[in-house]
Amino acid sequence: MSSFDERENAAEAAERTGRPWRELVRGKFTLPELENGLEALQNGALVQIDRADYERLFGLNDVALGRLRNFARSHQCIVSFADTVVLFRKHIASVEERLDPQQ
């Protein structure tokens, strides 16, 4: 199990018990760990990162959103924003796309 998975599991356990888990992820979460987590996703699965981690990894300038969208697209994901998190959802291919991925 990767350190990304361990932190995600710890975050989920902390959330179930009502404890704050920001300190479990902040400061040690890296872009390569996020890339590995996205590559391991099954179709339709989600990964969420804290909004502060999004700002730290992708920045706050006028090109940050484009950088995020290109990053997500390169991992076959769709990105969306919630109040305090950024969600990556693995793209679900239609039957036609699975049969002929060149379309």
N, C-alpha and C positions, 0 to 999 in steps of 0.2 A: 504494500500500500504506500502510495506516495505521500509526501508531507502535505500536499494540497488536499488529498482525500482525508487525511487525518484531521486537518484543520476544519474542513467542511463537516466532518462527523462531530467534532468537538463543538462546533458552532451550533449544529442542530440539537445536540444534547443540552447545551446551555440554554438554547431558546425554549426547549420543552420545560426546563426547570425554572425559567423566568430570569436567569442570570444574564447580565450583559456579556457579550462575547467579542466585542470590538477588539479588545487587546489581544485576542487569540489570533486574529488575522492581520491586524495592522503591523507594519514595520518588517514583516518577514515574508509577505506575499509578493511574489515576483511575476513578471510578465511570462517568462518561460513556464512557470507553474500553471498559470492560467491557460497557456497554449496547450500544455499536456492535458489539462482537465477538459478542454473543449474537444480535443482530438479523441478522447476516450468516450465521449458522449454517444449514446444511442439516439436514433432519430426521435425527435420530439422532446428529448430530455432538456432540463434546464440547469444552468449554473447561474448563481447570483453573486454579485460582488457589491460591497458597500460603496455608496456614492463617493466617499472620501478616497477609497482605493481607486475608483475610476479617475478621479481628479489627479491623484498621485501618478498613476500609470500613463494616462493619456493627455493630461494637461488641462488648462482652462482657457487657452487662447482660441481664436476663431477657427482654427483647423482641427481642434480636438475631436469634434463630432465626426468629421470626415475620416480622421485617423481611426476612430473607434469602429465606424461602419466598415471600412476597408479591412480592418483586423477581423471583425466578425465574419464578413463575407469570405475571407480567405480560409476560414474554418467551417464553412457551410452553416453559419449561424445567422439568426436574425436577432438584433439587439433592440431592447425596449427599456424605457425608464419608468420606474415606480418612484414613490416619494423619497425613499432613502437608499434605494438599491438600483443597480443596473442588471438587467436579466439578459442572458444569452440563451436562446433556444435553438437547438440543432434543427436544421431544415428537414422537413419531411418531404421526401421525394414522391411525386405522383407515380402511378404505374407506368405511364409513358416515359417519364424521366429515367426510371430504373431500367426500362427496356432499351432506350436509346439516349444515353447521357450526353450525346453531342448536340442535341436540340437546344 
